[in-house]
Amino acid sequence: MTEIVAAEARPEHERIAQCCSDMGALLQSGHQIEPNGLAPFAMHLSHFRFGMLEVFETRGSPHTLQVRGCSDGVAVLLNVAGTGSVRQGGREARLQPGSLHLLDDSQHFALELRDDFHHVVLRVPCSSLETAMRDWRALTVSCMASCCGSAAVFAGTLRSIFMQRQTLAPSDFKSCADAVLGLLGGMLRSFSRQVQDDASAVEAYHLERVKAFAHGRLADPDLDVKLIADAVGLSPSYIHRLFARSTMTLMQWITAERLDACHRELSAPGRLRRPVYLIAQEWGFSNQAHFSRVFRARFGVSPSDVRGGIAPCCSGAAPCTQEAGTDCANIGSLSGKARVRKQIRLVPNL
C-alpha cells in the first residue's frame, strides 16, 4: 500500500508540485492541480493493488484537476462525498454524493471539485474490462447512481475491499479482483440496458413529434428536414438518425403520406369534378409531371386511372372494374373484342 500526503507543513505551491509528481509516478499519468483559493490545498491518497486491479482513495480540499491520460486502462470513480463536475471527450456530468463515473484512462479528463471531497477509484486494465463489457466506451462520464441495484452492490464491495486491504491475504487478491470485475461488468451491462431503453423511449417520442408536425403541414411545398428541425427543436442530423431504422427517409415518408392523401381524394366520389392538378397542389406537389411519376411508382396506375376507378390487378390500390371470376393472369391472351365484351381496360405497368 502506498500513501501520498499533501499537508500544510510546506508552502502551497510546493505541496501542489510534490503531489503532482508523486501521483504521476504512482499512477503513470500527468496531473495539473489548480486550487480554488478559498481554502489551503490539502490532499491524502492511499493506493492498494490486488490482482490485476488497483484501487485508491483520495480526500482533499476543493480544486480543479487535469489528468493527461497515458495508461491503457479504465477508471471507475465513486464520488463518496463532495460536489463538482467531470469532463472527458466532450461529455460532462455532475459529481454528486454516491455517483459513479466511468473514465477512459488513456484520454485527458478534468475534475472540478467544488467542496471537500472523498473519492474511491478503481483502475482496470482495458483488456480485462472488455471481456466483461465490450462497449464500455459508450458509457464514459455518464452518472450512475450507487444507491440501489447492481451499482450499490458494486460500490459497497469496492469500499469493503479497500477498508479491509490490510487484513486481506495475498492469496485472496485474485478472487477479490475476479469478484469486483464481475460485479463491474454486471453493473455496466445493467446501466447500458437502461440507457438503451431510455434512448429508445426518447427517440420514439421525438419521432412522433416530427411526424405529427410534418403531417400537419403536408400541403406546404417547402416542407423539408431543416424546416421541421427548426420547428421541433432538433438537429437535422438527429432527425435523419431517427429515420435510419425505418424503411423510408423522412422526405420519402412525407411523399408517401402526400400520395396516400391524394389517392383518397381521387377515389372519393365527392371529389370527382375537381382537377387532378389542384388536388396534387393542395397536398404539396408543385410539379404535375413529378406528381404523376411518383404516383404511378407507388400505386401502379396514373391519377386519372384512380379517378376512373381502374387499378392494377391484385394491387388493392383502388376498386377493380373486372367482372367477378375473370382470371387476371389470362387477360393478356384475350382478343380485343373479347376485352370489349368483358369491359376490361388494360393498364400498362410503367
CORVENNOR-V344642 format. One line per field, one symbol per residue. phi: phi as a letter, one per 30 degrees, with the letter a starting at -180 (. if undefined). psi: psi as a letter, one per 30 degrees, with the letter a starting at -180 (. if undefined). burial: 1 if it has 24 or more other C-alpha atoms within 12 Angstrom, else 0. A space follows every 10 residues. Layout:
phi: ???
psi: ???
burial: ???
This chain:
phi: .cbbbccddc eedddddddd ddddddchad bbcbddidbe dbabbcbbcb idcbbbcbbl cdacccccdb ddabccccdd bjblabbahi cbbddbejdc bcbdddcdbb cccdbebbbb bccbeedddd dcadcdddce iedcdcdaid dddddddddd dddcedcdde dddddddddd dddddddddd dddddddddd dddddddddd ddddddbddd dcdbdddded dcibdedddd ddcddddbdd dddddddddd ddddddcded cdddeddddd ddcicccddd ddddddddci bdedddddic bdeididaec cdddjddedc eddddedddd ddhccdcdcc
psi: kkkkkilgfl leeeeeeeee eeeeeefhlk kkkjlffflk kkkkkkkkkk bflkkkkkka lklkkkkjkf kiakkjkjje lllblkkkhf lklkklkfkk kkkjfflklk kjjflkljkk kkkkkeeeef fejehfffgk ekkkkgflaf eeeeeeeeee eefgeffkke ffeeeeeeee eeeeeeeeee eeeeeeeeee eeeeeeeeee eeeeefhffj fgkaeeeeee efhlleeeee eegeflfkle eeeeeeeeee eeeeeefkef gffkkeeeee efggjfjeee eeefeeeeff lleeeeefgk lkkgegflkk glkkfkjefg effkleeeee efhkkkjkj.
burial: 0001110000 0000110111 0110011011 1111100001 1111111111 1111111111 1111111110 1011111111 1111111100 0011111111 1111111111 1111111111 1111110110 0110011011 1111110001 1001111110 1100100000 0010011111 1111111110 1100000000 0010011001 1011101110 0011100110 0000000011 0110000001 1001111111 1111111000 0000011011 1111100000 1101110111 1111111111 1110001101 1100000000 0000000000 0001111000
